[in-house]
Amino acid sequence: MKNNEITVFVTEDEPIILGNIVKKVERAGDSIRVCGQATTGEDTLRKFQDILPDILITDIEMPGMNGLDLIRSVRESYPQVHIVILSGYSNFEYARTAIKYGVDDYLLKPASQDEISRLLDKISAPILESRRQQERNILSMAIQGDAPLDSMPSSFSDGSFLLAHITLGGPPVFLNSAALPSRPAFLSSAPGLWGRLDLSGLFSPEGTPGADYFWLIDEHYPLQKFLILHIKELQADIRFTARRLHQHMGKQLENMPYFVLWMASPLSCRELWQAARRMREALPRYTAPALQGMALLEEDPQLFSPPAKKLRQDIDTLGGMDSPSSFLSYSRNILEGCLKERCSQSVTESCLYDIFRLAASLFQLPEAQVQKARCQFCERMVFSTTNAELCAAFEDILKELLKASPLEAGSEQLCLKIQEYLADNYQKKLSVSDLSEKFGYTPSYINRMFKKEFGCPPLQYLTGLRIEQAKKLLEKEIDIKLIASATGYEDARYFSRVFKNETGMTPSQWTSKRSSSVPLHPQDTDN
């Protein structure tokens, strides 16, 4: 049976009238076919065991089992069959019983060609709609691997399927992250976007030779659907069909990004599930942001995948940047590089994931703010039409996110704590790494914040503290080695060099200057 075919069985005890009705039914439309005929109710039921029609047209007054008994039996055994009574009697009881049995219509003989054509056209519409819905449900289950093999409609055995995966907008990003809501608010626009895409004329038998019917099956992500095209010709030109759809979508969607991935060969219904799995897994290798494109799955993706080592180096470099401005600038450079090189979605998404992860870690960002920023960027990733637009949106969103860092707001308190710690421990050997471990911030962040607060890095500040303490001890005429040890220097010579570097004179010169009214010049040095 063809996918859009309506089958009719005619029961009439008068052979001449039966032949006349059959001719009128066959002339009612190209998709209407008489699948069987009988002159008795008993013969009708026997034939129904092998031929189950969409519509039964029956007389009422017949020898043996009359039409009403036949209708009752059909209703009990085959409730899906639509029934039309064609009788020479306008008996009210007949009509009332027909209504009781759920008969679709009651025509009086002789029925004209127009009456039969209009009636069959009216009944065919809900039959086809119901069939489409049943087929859609089965195909949806087939895509998920849940369709029972014995439930396949007979129409599916006649021909095969072309399968394509359509994404409207840019490819989804971060949607599998636990940090994001299951359905971001911007996805509410999905129905309107699909409404802009009309494929009815493109995939009609007239628009695509060999095409029988098509379905758009919902995917998990609202901006993605599977296109399933039923074809009657196994040698269908898939590449030609793919290009026609690509051109058609480009015209209807204008600048909106989209991508269509096709299976490279026709499939049976049983093969749809495995094919759908392959397409979902392969899609990130074929797609890229701000792209209108199509591909066959068997083709190599025409996208760039930079060496993993180079990307890892970029991310590692970014991880050492504690300055928001430096982090922002370098992050944009990474994204621009991915877009310029037309990196695949999987590569770009991996980089973006690392950028947001590092931002959250380095700047101790609140999880709610990170989630909000990811959702905002996800939306821009989907709907941006150019790389420049996407980069600008990324920079704006990341810049706003970094403002939420508590580190900037709490830096003054942190620096005061570090200052106090240095004053209490100047006699110990200290490094920025020691301060990092003590206060829980990265060395570069501590250097940057301390310099912002006190005008110099913490180790330079520590040197100043030590020299001031050394001056006090020098006034007491304590041995240089003891002074060096007391101010955190194990080597007295090294202490002397640091002292001279800070004051312009050696410790002995400084002592002499303090005890003499005659100023010494820095060039008058001792060893």
C-alpha positions in Angstrom: 0.0 0.0 0.0 1.2 3.4 -0.9 1.7 5.9 2.0 -1.1 8.2 0.9 -3.4 5.6 -0.5 -7.0 5.1 0.7 -8.5 1.6 0.2 -12.2 1.0 -0.2 -14.2 -2.2 0.0 -17.7 -2.3 -1.6 -20.5 -4.7 -0.6 -23.6 -4.8 -2.8 -25.8 -7.7 -3.6 -26.7 -6.5 -7.2 -23.7 -7.2 -9.5 -24.6 -4.4 -12.0 -25.0 -1.8 -9.2 -21.8 -3.2 -7.5 -19.8 -2.6 -10.7 -21.2 0.9 -11.1 -20.3 1.8 -7.5 -16.8 0.4 -7.9 -16.2 2.6 -11.1 -17.4 5.7 -9.3 -15.1 5.0 -6.3 -12.1 4.4 -8.5 -12.8 7.7 -10.3 -13.0 9.6 -7.0 -9.3 10.4 -6.9 -5.8 9.1 -7.7 -5.2 8.0 -4.2 -8.5 6.1 -3.9 -8.3 2.4 -4.7 -10.9 -0.4 -4.5 -9.2 -3.2 -2.6 -12.1 -5.7 -2.7 -15.8 -6.3 -3.3 -18.4 -8.8 -2.3 -22.1 -9.5 -2.8 -22.9 -10.7 0.7 -22.1 -9.8 4.3 -20.6 -13.2 5.0 -18.2 -13.0 2.0 -17.2 -9.5 3.2 -16.1 -10.7 6.6 -14.2 -13.6 5.1 -12.3 -11.3 2.8 -11.6 -8.9 5.7 -9.4 -11.5 7.2 -6.9 -10.9 4.3 -7.9 -7.4 3.1 -8.6 -4.8 5.7 -9.7 -1.5 4.0 -9.8 2.0 5.3 -13.5 2.4 4.2 -16.4 0.0 3.8 -19.3 1.0 1.5 -22.2 -1.4 2.0 -25.9 -1.8 1.1 -28.4 -2.6 3.8 -31.0 -4.9 2.2 -29.0 -8.1 1.2 -29.8 -11.8 1.4 -28.4 -13.6 4.4 -26.5 -11.2 6.7 -28.0 -7.8 6.0 -26.0 -4.5 6.0 -26.7 -3.6 9.6 -25.6 -7.0 10.9 -22.4 -6.6 8.8 -21.8 -3.2 10.2 -22.2 -4.5 13.8 -19.7 -7.3 13.2 -17.2 -5.0 11.5 -17.5 -2.5 14.4 -16.7 -5.2 16.9 -13.8 -6.7 15.1 -12.4 -3.8 13.1 -13.3 -0.6 14.9 -10.8 1.5 12.9 -12.7 0.9 9.6 -14.8 3.9 8.4 -18.3 2.8 7.2 -20.6 4.4 4.6 -24.2 3.1 3.9 -25.4 3.3 0.3 -29.0 2.2 0.3 -32.1 2.6 -1.7 -34.2 2.9 1.5 -34.6 6.1 3.5 -36.0 4.2 6.5 -35.7 6.2 9.7 -34.9 3.0 11.7 -32.1 2.2 9.4 -30.6 5.7 9.9 -31.0 5.6 13.7 -29.3 2.2 13.9 -26.5 3.4 11.6 -25.9 6.4 13.9 -25.8 3.9 16.8 -23.1 1.9 15.1 -21.0 5.0 14.3 -21.5 5.0 10.6 -19.7 7.9 8.9 -22.4 8.7 6.3 -25.7 7.5 4.8 -26.2 8.0 1.0 -29.3 7.1 -1.0 -29.1 5.3 -4.3 -28.4 6.3 -7.0 -25.5 8.3 -5.7 -23.8 10.6 -8.2 -20.1 10.7 -9.0 -19.8 14.1 -7.2 -21.6 12.8 -4.1 -19.2 9.8 -3.8 -16.1 11.9 -4.6 -17.0 14.5 -2.0 -17.8 11.9 0.6 -14.6 9.9 0.1 -12.6 13.1 0.1 -14.1 14.1 3.4 -13.5 10.7 5.0 -10.0 10.4 3.6 -8.7 13.5 5.4 -9.0 12.2 9.0 -7.8 8.7 7.8 -4.6 10.2 6.4 -4.2 12.5 9.4 -4.5 9.5 11.8 -2.2 7.5 9.6 0.4 10.3 9.7 0.2 10.5 13.4 0.5 6.8 13.8 3.5 6.7 11.5 5.0 9.7 13.3 4.7 8.0 16.6 6.3 4.8 15.3 9.1 6.8 13.7 9.7 8.7 16.9 10.0 5.5 18.7 12.2 4.1 16.0 14.6 7.0 16.3 14.8 6.3 20.1 15.1 2.5 19.5 11.8 1.8 21.2 9.6 0.8 18.2 8.4 -2.9 18.2 9.3 -4.5 14.9 5.8 -6.0 14.5 4.1 -2.6 14.6 5.6 -1.3 11.4 2.9 0.0 9.0 2.6 -1.9 5.7 3.4 1.4 3.9 6.9 1.3 5.4 7.8 -1.9 3.6 7.2 -0.2 0.2 10.4 1.9 -0.3 12.9 3.3 2.2 13.9 6.4 4.1 16.3 9.3 3.8 17.4 10.6 7.2 18.6 14.1 8.0 19.3 15.9 11.3 18.4 19.6 11.2 19.7 22.2 13.7 18.2 25.7 13.6 20.5 28.5 14.9 24.0 27.7 16.0 24.8 24.4 17.5 23.8 24.1 21.2 26.5 24.7 23.8 26.8 23.8 27.4 23.3 22.3 27.3 24.5 19.1 29.0 26.1 21.0 31.8 24.6 20.4 35.3 25.1 24.1 35.9 22.4 25.0 33.4 18.7 24.7 33.7 17.2 21.8 31.8 15.3 24.2 29.4 16.8 27.7 29.2 14.2 30.4 28.7 15.3 31.4 25.2 14.3 28.0 23.8 10.7 29.1 24.1 11.2 30.7 20.7 11.7 27.3 19.0 8.1 26.8 17.7 8.2 30.2 16.0 11.5 29.4 14.3 10.2 26.1 13.0 7.1 27.9 11.8 9.4 29.8 9.4 10.5 26.6 7.7 7.9 25.3 5.2 9.0 22.0 3.5 5.6 20.9 2.2 6.2 22.0 -1.4 9.9 20.9 -1.4 9.2 17.3 -0.5 6.0 16.6 -2.3 6.2 14.0 -5.2 6.2 17.0 -7.6 9.0 18.8 -5.8 11.2 15.8 -5.2 10.8 12.9 -7.7 10.5 9.6 -5.8 9.4 11.3 -2.6 6.3 9.9 -1.0 5.9 11.7 2.3 8.1 13.4 5.0 8.0 13.8 8.8 9.8 16.2 11.1 10.4 14.3 14.4 11.2 16.2 17.6 14.7 15.8 19.1 15.6 16.3 22.8 16.8 19.8 22.0 13.9 22.0 20.8 15.9 23.6 18.0 16.7 20.2 16.5 14.6 17.8 14.5 15.1 14.7 12.4 13.8 14.9 8.9 12.6 11.5 7.6 11.7 11.3 4.0 9.9 8.2 2.6 11.0 7.4 -0.9 9.9 4.8 -3.5 13.2 4.8 -5.4 16.2 3.1 -3.8 18.6 5.0 -6.1 17.5 8.4 -4.9 20.1 11.2 -5.4 20.7 12.1 -1.7 23.3 14.8 -2.5 20.9 16.5 -4.9 18.1 16.4 -2.3 20.5 17.7 0.4 21.5 20.7 -1.8 17.9 21.5 -2.6 17.1 21.6 1.1 20.2 23.7 1.8 19.1 26.3 -0.8 15.5 26.2 0.4 16.4 26.8 4.0 18.9 29.6 3.1 16.1 31.5 1.4 13.5 30.9 4.1 15.7 31.5 7.1 17.8 34.4 5.6 20.8 35.0 7.9 19.9 32.6 10.7 22.5 29.9 11.2 21.5 26.3 10.6 23.1 22.9 9.8 21.8 19.8 8.2 23.6 16.4 8.5 22.4 13.7 6.1 22.9 10.0 6.2 24.7 9.1 2.9 22.4 6.1 1.9 18.8 5.1 2.2 17.7 3.3 5.3 15.0 0.8 6.3 12.8 1.6 9.3 14.8 -0.8 11.5 18.0 1.0 10.7 16.8 4.4 11.8 17.8 4.1 15.5 21.4 3.2 14.8 21.7 5.9 12.2 20.2 8.5 14.5 22.7 7.6 17.2 25.6 8.0 14.8 24.3 11.4 13.7 24.0 12.7 17.2 27.5 11.5 18.0 29.1 12.9 14.8 27.2 16.2 14.7 29.7 18.2 16.9 32.5 17.3 14.5 30.6 18.8 11.5 29.0 21.9 12.9 30.5 25.3 13.8 29.0 28.6 15.2 27.4 31.2 12.9 27.3 28.7 10.0 24.8 27.8 7.4 25.8 24.4 6.1 25.1 20.8 5.2 27.1 17.6 4.9 26.7 13.9 4.3 27.8 11.8 7.3 30.3 9.7 5.3 32.2 12.8 4.2 35.1 14.2 6.1 34.1 17.4 8.0 35.4 20.5 6.3 36.3 22.0 9.6 39.6 22.5 11.4 40.7 20.7 14.5 43.9 22.4 15.9 46.5 20.3 17.7 45.4 19.4 21.2 48.8 20.4 22.6 48.4 24.0 21.3 44.9 24.3 22.8 46.1 22.9 26.1 48.9 25.4 26.1 46.4 28.3 25.5 44.2 27.1 28.3 47.1 26.6 30.7 48.3 30.1 29.9 44.9 31.5 30.6 44.8 29.6 33.9 47.8 31.7 35.1 46.1 35.0 34.5 44.6 36.5 37.7 44.0 39.9 36.2 40.4 40.2 34.9 41.5 42.4 32.0 44.2 40.0 30.9 41.9 37.0 31.4 39.2 38.7 29.3 41.5 39.7 26.5 43.2 36.3 26.2 39.8 34.5 26.4 38.5 36.5 23.5 41.7 35.7 21.5 41.1 32.0 22.1 37.5 32.2 20.8 38.5 34.4 17.9 41.1 31.9 16.9 38.6 29.0 17.0 36.1 30.9 14.9 38.8 32.2 12.4 40.1 28.7 11.9 36.5 27.3 11.6 37.1 24.9 14.4 34.4 22.3 14.9 31.8 22.7 17.5 33.3 20.1 19.7 36.7 22.0 19.8 35.1 25.4 20.3 32.8 24.1 23.0 35.6 22.5 24.9 37.6 25.8 24.9 34.5 27.8 26.1 33.8 25.3 28.8 37.4 25.6 30.1 37.2 29.4 29.9 34.1 29.6 32.1 35.5 26.9 34.4 38.7 28.9 34.9 36.9 32.1 35.4 34.8 30.6 38.2 37.8 29.1 39.9 40.3 32.0 39.5 37.9 34.7 40.5 35.8 32.7 43.0 32.6 33.6 41.1 29.2 32.7 42.5 27.7 29.7 40.9 24.4 31.5 40.2 26.3 34.2 38.3 28.3 31.6 36.2 25.0 29.8 35.4 23.4 33.1 34.3 26.4 34.0 32.1 26.4 30.5 30.5 22.7 30.8 29.6 23.2 34.2 28.2 26.1 33.1 26.0 24.3 29.9 25.0 21.5 32.1 23.6 24.0 34.3 21.7 25.8 31.2 20.5 22.6 29.9 19.0 21.4 33.1 17.4 24.5 35.1 16.4 24.8 35.3 12.6 28.5 36.4 12.4 31.7 35.6 14.2 32.3 39.3 15.1 28.8 39.4 16.7 29.5 36.3 18.7 32.9 37.5 19.9 31.5 40.9 21.0 28.7 39.1 22.9 31.2 36.8 24.5 33.3 39.7 25.7 30.4 41.6 27.1 29.0 38.6 29.0 32.4 37.6 30.4 33.3 41.1 31.4 30.0 41.5 33.3 30.6 38.1 34.9 34.0 39.0 36.2 32.6 42.0 37.9 30.8 39.6 40.3 34.1 38.4 41.7 34.3 38.9 45.4 38.1 39.0 45.2 38.1 42.6 43.9 35.7 43.7 46.6 37.7 41.9 49.4 41.2 42.7 48.2 41.7 45.5 50.7 41.0 43.3 53.7 43.2 40.6 52.2 46.1 43.0 51.7 45.9 44.2 55.3 46.1 40.6 56.6 49.1 40.0 54.4 50.7 43.2 55.7 50.2 42.2 59.3 51.5 38.7 58.6 54.7 40.2 57.0 55.2 42.5 59.9 55.0 39.6 62.3 57.2 37.2 60.3 59.7 39.4 58.5 62.5 37.4 60.3 61.5 34.2 58.5 62.3 33.1 55.0 59.2 33.9 53.0 58.2 33.6 49.3 55.0 34.5 47.4 54.2 30.8 47.2 54.3 30.8 51.0 51.8 33.6 51.1 49.7 31.9 48.4 49.5 28.7 50.5 48.8 30.7 53.7 45.9 32.9 52.3 44.5 30.6 49.6 45.0 32.9 46.5 47.3 32.4 43.6 50.7 34.2 43.7 50.0 36.4 40.7 46.7 37.6 42.3 48.4 38.3 45.6 51.1 40.3 43.8 48.6 42.3 41.8 46.3 43.1 44.7 49.1 44.0 47.2 50.7 46.3 44.6 47.4 47.9 44.0 46.9 48.6 47.7 50.5 49.5 48.8 52.3 50.4 45.6 54.7 47.5 45.5 54.6 43.7 45.5 54.6 41.9 48.9 58.2 40.7 48.8 59.4 44.2 48.0 57.3 45.5 50.9 58.9 42.7 53.1 62.4 43.9 52.1 61.5 47.4 53.2 60.3 46.0 56.6 63.6 44.1 57.1 65.7 47.1 56.2 63.9 49.3 58.7 64.3 46.7 61.4 68.0 46.4 60.4 68.5 50.1 60.9 67.1 49.9 64.4 69.5 47.1 65.2 72.5 48.9 63.7 71.9 51.7 66.1 72.6 49.3 68.9 76.0 48.3 67.4 75.0 44.6 67.1 77.2 42.3 64.9 76.2 42.4 61.2 75.8 38.6 61.1 73.3 38.7 64.0 71.4 41.6 62.3 71.2 39.6 59.1 69.9 36.5 60.8 67.4 38.6 62.8 65.9 40.2 59.7 65.5 37.0 57.6 68.9 36.8 55.8 71.1 33.7 56.3 74.1 35.3 54.5 75.6 38.5 55.9 77.1 39.5 52.6 73.8 39.1 50.8 72.2 41.2 53.6 74.8 43.9 53.0 74.1 44.0 49.2 70.4 44.3 49.8 70.9 47.0 52.4 73.1 49.0 50.0 70.6 48.5 47.2 67.8 49.9 49.3 69.7 52.7 51.1 72.5 53.6 48.8 75.2 52.6 51.3 76.5 49.6 53.2 75.5 48.9 56.8 78.8 50.2 58.1 78.5 53.4 56.1 75.0 53.9 57.4 76.2 53.5 61.0 79.0 56.0 60.4 76.6 58.5 58.9 74.4 58.2 61.9 77.3 58.8 64.3 79.0 61.6 62.3 77.8 65.0 61.3 79.9 64.7 58.1 77.7 63.1 55.4 79.2 60.3 53.5 78.9 59.9 49.7 77.6 56.6 48.4 80.8 56.0 46.4 82.8 55.9 49.6 82.1 52.3 50.2 83.7 49.4 52.2 83.7 45.7 51.5 
